[in-house]
Amino acid sequence: MNITHKNGHMVVLHPQGRLDCDGSKRLEAQLTRLMVQRHSLWVINLSQVDFMDSTGLVALITGLKAARESGCRLVLCHLPEPVKLILELTQLDSVFEICEDYNAVLTLTQTPALAA
């Protein structure tokens, strides 16, 4: 999993492949490490995820909870259709902030009412 830092306040995680039992453990471990860092915005770029099961959903929900406990925001972006469908079917698309791409994430963070 690649991690990039942008603008000092934003960190972007790039999980790849499957968010199944193994992939989800790796994502959760990375999200746990972020809790001690000083980023106000966590972005998870899901463009390279080709499969996600219930353990992937749990990892995302755990990440959202960790972000909120740290006073941060978590945004999902670049959702592949299968991942988007899973979030819609489980109605988690109404729980997560979801953006089409990085430009949308940056626009979201510049909106005064929503800025972290």
GUDOVO-640871 format. One record per residue: residue in three letters; chain; z, x, y of N, C-alpha, C, O, CB in turn. Coordinates in Angstrom, 1 decimal, always signed. Each point is the difference from the previous one (the first is absolute). Glycine has a CB too. Layout:
% residues N
('ALA' 'A' (Z X Y) (Z X Y) (Z X Y) (Z X Y) (Z X Y))
...
***
This chain:
% residues 116
('MET' 'A' (+0.0 +0.8 -1.2) (+0.0 -0.8 +1.2) (+0.0 +0.9 +1.2) (+0.8 +0.9 +0.2) (+0.4 -2.8 -1.4))
('ASN' 'A' (-2.1 +1.6 +2.1) (-0.1 +0.8 +1.3) (+0.8 -0.7 +1.0) (+0.1 -1.2 +0.1) (-2.4 +2.0 -0.7))
('ILE' 'A' (+2.9 +0.0 +1.5) (+0.7 -0.5 +1.2) (-0.5 +0.6 +1.2) (-0.1 +1.3 +0.0) (+2.2 -1.7 -1.4))
('THR' 'A' (-2.4 -0.3 +2.4) (-0.4 +0.5 +1.3) (+0.9 -0.5 +1.1) (+0.5 -1.1 -0.1) (-2.9 +1.3 -0.7))
('HIS' 'A' (+2.6 +0.7 +1.8) (+0.9 -0.4 +1.2) (-1.0 -0.1 +1.2) (-0.8 +0.9 +0.2) (+2.9 +0.2 -1.2))
('LYS' 'A' (-1.9 -2.2 +1.7) (-0.9 -0.2 +1.2) (+0.9 -0.4 +1.1) (+1.0 -0.7 -0.1) (-2.9 +0.0 -1.3))
('ASN' 'A' (+1.6 +1.2 +2.6) (+0.7 -0.3 +1.2) (+1.5 +0.2 +0.0) (+0.7 -0.5 +0.8) (-2.5 -1.1 -0.4))
('GLY' 'A' (+2.3 +2.4 -1.4) (+1.4 +0.3 +0.0) (+0.9 -1.2 -0.5) (+0.9 +0.2 -0.8) (-1.3 +1.4 +2.6))
('HIS' 'A' (+0.1 -2.8 -1.4) (+0.8 -1.1 -0.4) (-0.5 -0.8 -1.2) (+0.7 -0.8 -0.6) (-0.1 +0.6 +2.9))
('MET' 'A' (-1.9 +0.5 -2.8) (-0.6 -0.7 -1.0) (-0.3 +0.9 -1.2) (-0.4 +1.1 +0.1) (-0.6 -2.7 +1.5))
('VAL' 'A' (+1.4 +1.1 -2.8) (-0.3 +0.7 -1.3) (-0.9 -0.9 -0.8) (+0.2 -1.2 -0.1) (+2.0 +2.5 +0.2))
('VAL' 'A' (-3.2 -0.7 -0.7) (-1.0 -0.8 -0.8) (+0.1 +0.5 -1.5) (-0.2 +1.2 -0.2) (-1.3 -1.6 +2.2))
('LEU' 'A' (+1.8 -0.5 -2.9) (+0.0 +0.4 -1.4) (-1.3 -0.5 -0.6) (-0.5 -1.1 +0.3) (+3.0 +0.9 -0.5))
('HIS' 'A' (-3.1 +1.0 -0.7) (-1.3 -0.3 -0.7) (+0.2 +0.0 -1.5) (-0.4 +0.9 -0.7) (-0.8 +0.1 +2.7))
('PRO' 'A' (+1.8 -2.1 -2.6) (+0.1 +0.0 -1.4) (-1.4 -0.1 -0.6) (-0.9 -0.6 +0.6) (+3.1 -0.5 -0.5))
('GLN' 'A' (-2.4 +1.6 -1.3) (-1.3 +0.0 -0.7) (+0.1 -0.5 -1.4) (+1.0 +0.2 -0.7) (-1.7 +1.7 +2.2))
('GLY' 'A' (-0.4 -2.5 -1.9) (+0.0 -0.4 -1.4) (+0.7 -1.3 -0.3) (-0.2 -1.0 +0.7) (+0.0 +3.3 -1.3))
('ARG' 'A' (+1.1 -2.2 -0.3) (+0.7 -1.2 -0.5) (+1.4 -0.1 +0.6) (+0.8 +1.0 -0.1) (-2.1 -1.0 -2.0))
('LEU' 'A' (+1.7 -1.2 +2.6) (+1.4 -0.2 +0.4) (+0.6 -0.8 -1.2) (+0.3 -1.2 +0.2) (-0.8 +1.2 +2.4))
('ASP' 'A' (+0.7 +0.7 -3.7) (+0.6 -0.6 -1.2) (+1.4 +0.6 +0.0) (+0.5 +0.5 +1.0) (-2.7 -0.9 -2.3))
('CYS' 'A' (+2.8 +0.5 +0.1) (+1.3 +0.5 -0.1) (+0.1 +1.4 +0.5) (+0.9 +0.3 +0.8) (-0.5 -1.7 -2.8))
('ASP' 'A' (-1.3 +2.3 +1.6) (+0.1 +1.4 +0.4) (-0.4 +0.2 +1.5) (+0.8 +0.6 +0.8) (-1.4 +0.1 -3.1))
('GLY' 'A' (-0.5 -1.3 +2.7) (-0.4 +0.1 +1.4) (+1.0 -0.6 +1.0) (+0.2 +0.5 +1.1) (-2.5 -0.6 -1.9))
('SER' 'A' (+2.9 -1.0 +0.4) (+1.0 -0.7 +0.8) (+1.3 +0.9 +0.2) (+0.6 +0.0 +1.1) (-1.5 -2.2 -1.9))
('LYS' 'A' (+1.3 +2.9 -0.3) (+1.1 +0.9 +0.2) (-0.3 +1.1 +1.0) (+0.9 +0.4 +0.8) (-0.2 -0.9 -3.2))
('ARG' 'A' (-1.9 +1.0 +2.4) (-0.4 +1.1 +0.9) (+0.1 -0.6 +1.4) (+0.5 +0.7 +1.0) (-2.0 +0.5 -2.7))
('LEU' 'A' (+0.9 -2.4 +1.9) (+0.0 -0.6 +1.4) (+1.5 -0.2 +0.4) (+0.3 +0.3 +1.2) (-2.6 -1.4 -1.6))
('GLU' 'A' (+3.1 +0.5 -0.4) (+1.4 -0.2 +0.4) (+0.7 +1.3 +0.3) (+0.8 +0.0 +1.0) (-0.8 -2.0 -2.5))
('ALA' 'A' (-0.2 +3.0 +0.8) (+0.6 +1.3 +0.3) (-0.4 +0.5 +1.4) (+0.8 +0.5 +0.7) (-0.8 +0.1 -3.2))
('GLN' 'A' (-1.3 -0.7 +2.8) (-0.5 +0.4 +1.3) (+0.7 -0.8 +1.1) (+0.4 +0.5 +1.1) (-2.6 +0.2 -2.1))
('LEU' 'A' (+2.2 -2.0 +0.8) (+0.6 -0.9 +1.0) (+1.5 +0.3 +0.2) (+0.5 -0.1 +1.1) (-2.2 -1.7 -1.7))
('THR' 'A' (+2.4 +2.1 -0.5) (+1.4 +0.4 +0.1) (+0.2 +1.2 +0.9) (+0.9 +0.1 +0.8) (-0.5 -1.1 -3.1))
('ARG' 'A' (-1.3 +2.0 +2.1) (+0.0 +1.2 +0.8) (-0.2 -0.2 +1.5) (+0.5 +0.7 +0.8) (-1.3 +0.5 -2.8))
('LEU' 'A' (+0.0 -2.2 +2.3) (-0.3 -0.4 +1.4) (+1.2 -0.5 +0.7) (+0.1 +0.1 +1.3) (-2.4 -0.6 -1.9))
('MET' 'A' (+3.3 +0.0 -0.1) (+1.2 -0.6 +0.7) (+0.7 +1.0 +0.8) (+0.6 -0.4 +1.0) (-0.4 -1.2 -2.9))
('VAL' 'A' (-0.2 +2.9 +1.5) (+0.8 +1.0 +0.8) (-0.8 +0.6 +1.1) (+0.5 +0.7 +0.8) (+0.8 -0.3 -2.9))
('GLN' 'A' (-2.6 -0.7 +2.1) (-0.9 +0.5 +1.1) (+0.0 -0.9 +1.2) (+0.5 -1.2 -0.1) (-1.9 +2.4 -1.6))
('ARG' 'A' (+0.9 -0.8 +2.8) (+0.1 -0.7 +1.2) (-1.4 -0.6 +0.4) (-0.6 +0.4 +1.0) (+2.5 +1.0 -0.2))
('HIS' 'A' (-2.4 -2.3 -1.6) (-1.3 -0.6 +0.3) (+0.3 -1.5 +0.2) (+0.8 -0.6 -0.7) (-2.1 +2.2 -0.7))
('SER' 'A' (+0.7 -2.2 +2.4) (+0.3 -1.4 +0.3) (-1.0 -0.9 -0.7) (+0.2 -1.2 +0.0) (+0.8 +1.9 +2.2))
('LEU' 'A' (-2.1 -0.1 -2.7) (-1.0 -0.8 -0.6) (-0.5 +0.6 -1.3) (-0.4 +1.2 +0.0) (-0.3 -2.0 +2.2))
('TRP' 'A' (+0.8 +0.1 -3.3) (-0.4 +0.4 -1.3) (-1.3 -0.8 -0.3) (+0.0 -1.2 +0.0) (+2.3 +1.9 -0.8))
('VAL' 'A' (-3.4 +0.0 +0.5) (-1.2 -0.7 -0.3) (-0.4 +0.4 -1.5) (+0.1 +1.2 -0.3) (-0.9 -1.2 +2.7))
('ILE' 'A' (+0.5 -1.0 -3.2) (-0.5 +0.3 -1.4) (-1.4 -0.4 +0.0) (-0.4 -1.2 +0.0) (+2.7 +0.8 -1.0))
('ASN' 'A' (-3.2 +1.4 +0.8) (-1.4 -0.2 -0.1) (-0.3 -0.2 -1.5) (+0.1 +1.0 -0.8) (-0.6 +0.5 +2.9))
('LEU' 'A' (+0.1 -2.7 -2.4) (-0.2 -0.3 -1.4) (-1.5 +0.1 -0.5) (-0.3 -0.5 -1.0) (+2.3 -1.0 +1.2))
('SER' 'A' (-2.8 +2.1 +0.6) (-1.5 +0.0 -0.3) (-0.3 +0.7 -1.3) (-1.0 -0.3 -0.6) (+0.6 +0.4 +3.0))
('GLN' 'A' (+1.2 +0.8 -2.9) (-0.3 +0.7 -1.2) (+0.8 -0.5 -1.2) (+0.0 +0.6 -1.1) (-0.4 +1.4 +2.5))
('VAL' 'A' (+1.0 -3.2 -1.2) (+0.7 -0.6 -1.1) (-0.9 -1.0 -0.7) (-0.6 -0.9 +0.6) (+2.8 +1.1 +0.6))
('ASP' 'A' (-2.4 +0.1 -2.5) (-1.0 -0.9 -0.8) (+0.7 -1.0 -0.9) (-0.7 -0.8 -0.6) (-0.9 +2.7 +0.7))
('PHE' 'A' (+2.9 -1.8 -0.2) (+0.7 -0.9 -0.9) (+1.5 -0.1 +0.5) (+0.6 +1.0 +0.4) (-2.1 -0.5 -2.4))
('MET' 'A' (+2.0 -1.7 +2.0) (+1.4 -0.2 +0.4) (+0.6 -1.1 -0.8) (-0.6 -1.1 -0.1) (+0.2 +1.9 +2.4))
('ASP' 'A' (+1.5 -0.6 -3.0) (+0.7 -1.0 -0.8) (+1.3 -0.4 +0.7) (+0.2 +0.4 +1.2) (-1.2 +0.5 -3.3))
('SER' 'A' (+1.9 -1.6 +1.4) (+1.2 -0.4 +0.6) (+0.9 +1.1 +0.5) (+0.8 -0.1 +1.0) (-0.9 -1.9 -2.4))
('THR' 'A' (+0.0 +3.2 +0.7) (+0.8 +1.1 +0.4) (-0.5 +0.6 +1.3) (+0.8 +0.5 +0.8) (-0.3 +0.0 -3.2))
('GLY' 'A' (-1.8 -0.7 +2.7) (-0.5 +0.4 +1.3) (+0.5 -0.9 +1.1) (+0.3 +0.5 +1.1) (-2.3 +0.4 -2.3))
('LEU' 'A' (+2.1 -2.2 +0.9) (+0.5 -0.9 +1.0) (+1.5 +0.3 +0.3) (+0.4 +0.0 +1.1) (-2.0 -1.7 -1.9))
('VAL' 'A' (+2.3 +2.0 -0.3) (+1.4 +0.4 +0.2) (+0.2 +1.3 +0.9) (+0.8 +0.0 +0.9) (-0.3 -1.1 -3.1))
('ALA' 'A' (-1.4 +2.0 +2.0) (+0.0 +1.3 +0.8) (-0.3 -0.3 +1.5) (+0.7 +0.5 +0.8) (-1.4 +0.8 -2.8))
('LEU' 'A' (-0.2 -2.2 +2.2) (-0.3 -0.4 +1.4) (+1.1 -0.7 +0.6) (+0.4 +0.2 +1.2) (-2.8 -0.3 -1.7))
('ILE' 'A' (+3.0 -0.8 -0.2) (+1.2 -0.8 +0.5) (+1.2 +0.9 +0.3) (+0.6 -0.1 +1.0) (-1.5 -2.0 -2.2))
('THR' 'A' (+1.1 +3.0 +0.3) (+1.1 +1.0 +0.1) (-0.3 +0.9 +1.3) (+0.9 +0.3 +0.7) (-0.5 -0.3 -3.2))
('GLY' 'A' (-1.6 +0.4 +2.7) (-0.4 +0.7 +1.1) (+0.2 -0.7 +1.3) (+0.5 +0.5 +1.0) (-2.1 +0.7 -2.3))
('LEU' 'A' (+1.3 -2.5 +1.3) (+0.2 -0.9 +1.2) (+1.5 -0.1 +0.3) (+0.4 +0.1 +1.2) (-2.5 -1.4 -1.7))
('LYS' 'A' (+2.9 +1.2 -0.5) (+1.4 -0.1 +0.2) (+0.6 +1.3 +0.5) (+0.8 +0.0 +0.9) (-0.7 -1.7 -2.8))
('ALA' 'A' (-0.6 +2.8 +1.4) (+0.5 +1.3 +0.4) (-0.4 +0.3 +1.5) (+0.7 +0.5 +0.8) (-0.9 +0.3 -3.2))
('ALA' 'A' (-1.0 -1.2 +2.7) (-0.5 +0.1 +1.4) (+0.9 -0.8 +1.0) (+0.4 +0.5 +1.0) (-2.8 -0.1 -1.9))
('ARG' 'A' (+2.6 -1.6 +0.5) (+0.9 -0.8 +0.9) (+1.4 +0.5 +0.1) (+0.6 +0.0 +1.1) (-2.0 -2.0 -1.8))
('GLU' 'A' (+1.9 +2.5 -0.4) (+1.4 +0.6 +0.1) (+0.0 +1.3 +0.8) (+1.0 +0.3 +0.6) (-0.6 -1.2 -2.9))
('SER' 'A' (-1.5 +1.5 +2.4) (-0.1 +1.2 +0.9) (-0.5 -0.3 +1.4) (-0.1 +1.0 +0.8) (-0.4 +0.3 -2.9))
('GLY' 'A' (+0.4 -2.5 +2.4) (-0.5 -0.4 +1.3) (-1.4 +0.3 +0.3) (-0.5 +0.1 +1.1) (+2.7 +0.3 -0.3))
('CYS' 'A' (-3.0 -0.4 -1.9) (-1.5 +0.3 +0.1) (-0.8 -1.2 -0.3) (+0.5 -1.0 -0.5) (+0.0 +3.4 -0.1))
('ARG' 'A' (-1.8 -2.3 +0.8) (-0.9 -1.0 -0.4) (-0.9 +0.5 -1.1) (-0.2 +1.2 -0.1) (+0.2 -2.2 +2.4))
('LEU' 'A' (-0.4 +0.2 -3.2) (-0.9 +0.4 -1.1) (-1.2 -0.9 +0.1) (+0.1 -1.2 +0.1) (+1.8 +1.9 -1.6))
('VAL' 'A' (-3.1 -0.1 +1.6) (-1.3 -0.7 +0.1) (-0.8 +0.4 -1.2) (-0.1 +1.2 -0.3) (+0.3 -1.3 +2.8))
('LEU' 'A' (-0.9 -0.8 -3.1) (-1.0 +0.3 -1.1) (-1.4 -0.1 +0.7) (-0.2 -0.8 +0.8) (+1.7 -0.1 -2.7))
('CYS' 'A' (-2.4 +1.8 +1.5) (-1.3 +0.0 +0.5) (-1.0 +0.4 -1.1) (+0.3 +0.5 -1.0) (+0.5 +0.0 +3.3))
('HIS' 'A' (-2.1 -0.8 -2.0) (-1.1 +0.3 -0.9) (+0.2 -0.6 -1.4) (-0.1 +0.7 -1.0) (-0.3 +1.4 +2.4))
('LEU' 'A' (+0.7 -3.4 -1.5) (+0.3 -0.6 -1.3) (-1.3 -0.2 -0.7) (-0.9 -0.7 +0.5) (+3.0 -0.4 +0.4))
('PRO' 'A' (-2.2 +1.6 -2.1) (-1.2 -0.4 -0.9) (+0.2 -1.5 -0.4) (+1.1 -0.5 +0.0) (-1.3 +2.9 -0.9))
('GLU' 'A' (-0.9 -3.0 +0.6) (+0.0 -1.4 -0.3) (+1.0 -0.4 -1.1) (+0.7 -1.0 +0.2) (-3.1 +0.9 +0.5))
('PRO' 'A' (+2.5 +0.8 -1.8) (+1.0 -0.3 -1.1) (+1.4 +0.0 +0.5) (+0.8 -0.9 -0.3) (-2.4 +1.8 -1.4))
('VAL' 'A' (+1.9 +0.1 +2.6) (+1.4 +0.1 +0.5) (+0.2 -1.2 +1.0) (+1.1 -0.6 +0.0) (-1.1 +3.1 -0.3))
('LYS' 'A' (-0.9 -2.7 +1.1) (+0.0 -1.1 +1.0) (+0.3 -1.4 -0.7) (+0.8 -0.8 +0.4) (-2.3 +2.1 +1.2))
('LEU' 'A' (+0.8 -1.5 -2.7) (+0.1 -1.2 -0.8) (+1.4 -0.1 -0.6) (+0.6 -1.1 +0.1) (-3.1 +1.2 -0.6))
('ILE' 'A' (+3.0 +0.9 +0.0) (+1.4 +0.0 -0.6) (+1.0 -0.4 +1.1) (+0.9 -0.8 -0.2) (-1.5 +2.6 -1.5))
('LEU' 'A' (+0.5 -1.2 +2.9) (+0.9 -0.3 +1.1) (-0.1 -1.4 +0.4) (+0.9 -0.7 +0.4) (-1.0 +3.1 +0.4))
('GLU' 'A' (-1.2 -3.0 -0.8) (-0.2 -1.4 +0.4) (+0.6 -0.9 -1.1) (+0.6 -1.0 +0.4) (-2.7 +1.7 +0.9))
('LEU' 'A' (+1.8 -0.4 -2.5) (+0.5 -0.9 -1.1) (+1.6 -0.1 -0.1) (+0.5 -1.0 -0.3) (-2.6 +1.6 -0.9))
('THR' 'A' (+2.7 +0.6 +1.6) (+1.4 +0.0 +0.0) (+0.6 -0.4 +1.3) (+1.3 +0.0 +0.2) (-1.4 +1.8 -1.9))
('GLN' 'A' (-0.7 -2.1 +2.7) (+0.3 -0.3 +1.3) (+0.8 +1.1 +0.8) (+0.7 -0.3 +1.0) (-0.6 -2.1 -1.8))
('LEU' 'A' (-0.3 +3.6 +0.3) (+0.6 +1.1 +0.6) (-0.8 +0.5 +1.2) (+0.5 +0.8 +0.9) (+0.5 -0.1 -3.0))
('ASP' 'A' (-2.2 -1.3 +2.3) (-0.8 +0.3 +1.1) (+0.6 -0.5 +1.3) (-0.3 +0.4 +1.1) (-1.7 -0.4 -2.5))
('SER' 'A' (+2.9 -1.0 +1.2) (+0.8 -0.5 +1.2) (+1.3 +0.8 +0.3) (+0.6 -0.3 +1.0) (-1.6 -2.0 -1.5))
('VAL' 'A' (+1.3 +3.2 -0.4) (+1.2 +0.8 +0.1) (-0.3 +1.3 +0.7) (+0.8 +0.5 +0.8) (+0.2 -1.6 -2.8))
('PHE' 'A' (-2.1 +1.7 +1.6) (-0.4 +1.3 +0.5) (-0.9 -0.1 +1.2) (-0.7 -0.9 +0.2) (+0.9 +1.8 -2.5))
('GLU' 'A' (-0.1 +0.1 +3.2) (-1.0 +0.2 +1.0) (-1.2 +0.7 -0.6) (+0.2 +1.0 -0.6) (+1.6 -0.9 +2.5))
('ILE' 'A' (-2.9 -0.7 -1.8) (-1.2 +0.5 -0.6) (-1.1 +0.2 +1.0) (-0.3 -0.9 +0.8) (+0.9 -0.3 -3.0))
('CYS' 'A' (-1.2 +2.3 +2.2) (-1.1 +0.3 +1.0) (-1.2 +0.5 -0.8) (+0.1 +0.5 -1.1) (+1.5 +0.2 +2.9))
('GLU' 'A' (-2.8 -1.0 -1.3) (-1.2 +0.4 -0.6) (-0.2 +1.5 -0.1) (-0.5 +0.5 -1.0) (-0.5 -2.7 +1.8))
('ASP' 'A' (+1.3 +2.9 +0.3) (-0.2 +1.4 +0.1) (+1.0 +0.6 +1.0) (+0.8 -0.6 +0.5) (-3.3 +0.3 -1.1))
('TYR' 'A' (+2.3 +1.7 +0.8) (+0.9 +0.7 +0.9) (-0.1 -0.5 +1.4) (+1.0 +0.0 +0.7) (-1.1 +2.0 -2.2))
('ASN' 'A' (-1.1 -2.3 +2.0) (-0.1 -0.5 +1.3) (+0.8 -1.3 +0.2) (+0.6 -0.1 +1.1) (-2.9 +1.1 -0.9))
('ALA' 'A' (+2.3 -1.8 -1.1) (+0.8 -1.3 +0.1) (+1.5 +0.4 +0.0) (+0.8 -0.7 +0.7) (-2.6 -0.6 -1.9))
('VAL' 'A' (+2.2 +2.3 +0.4) (+1.4 +0.4 +0.0) (+0.4 +0.5 +1.4) (+1.0 -0.3 +0.5) (-1.1 +0.9 -3.0))
('LEU' 'A' (-0.8 +0.3 +3.1) (+0.3 +0.5 +1.3) (+0.1 -1.1 +1.1) (+0.8 +0.1 +0.8) (-2.0 +2.1 -1.5))
('THR' 'A' (+0.3 -3.1 +0.6) (+0.0 -1.2 +0.9) (+1.3 -0.8 -0.2) (+0.6 -0.4 +1.0) (-3.1 +0.3 -1.0))
('LEU' 'A' (+2.9 -0.1 -1.2) (+1.2 -0.7 -0.3) (+1.2 +0.7 +0.7) (+0.9 -0.7 +0.5) (-1.9 -0.2 -2.7))
('THR' 'A' (+1.1 +2.2 +2.1) (+1.1 +0.7 +0.5) (+0.0 +0.1 +1.5) (+1.0 +0.3 +0.6) (-1.0 +1.0 -2.7))
('GLN' 'A' (-1.1 -1.5 +2.7) (-0.1 +0.0 +1.5) (+0.3 -1.3 +0.6) (+0.1 -0.1 +1.3) (-1.8 +1.9 -1.5))
('THR' 'A' (+1.8 -2.9 -0.6) (+0.4 -1.3 +0.5) (+1.4 +0.0 +0.4) (+0.9 +0.2 -0.9) (-2.7 -1.3 -0.5))
('PRO' 'A' (+2.2 +0.9 +2.7) (+1.4 +0.2 +0.4) (+1.0 -0.9 -0.8) (+1.1 +0.5 -0.3) (-2.0 +0.0 +2.5))
('ALA' 'A' (+0.5 -1.7 -2.5) (+1.0 -0.9 -0.7) (+0.2 +0.5 -1.5) (+1.0 -0.3 -0.6) (-1.7 -1.6 +2.1))
('LEU' 'A' (-0.3 +2.7 -2.0) (+0.2 +0.4 -1.4) (+0.2 +1.5 -0.2) (+0.3 +0.4 -1.1) (-1.8 -2.2 +0.6))
('ALA' 'A' (+1.5 +2.5 +1.6) (+0.2 +1.5 -0.1) (+1.4 +0.3 -0.5) (+1.0 -0.6 +0.3) (-2.6 +0.9 +1.6))
('ALA' 'A' (+1.6 +0.6 -2.8) (+1.3 +0.4 -0.7) (+0.8 +0.8 +1.0) (+1.1 +0.5 -0.4) (-2.2 -0.5 -1.9))
***
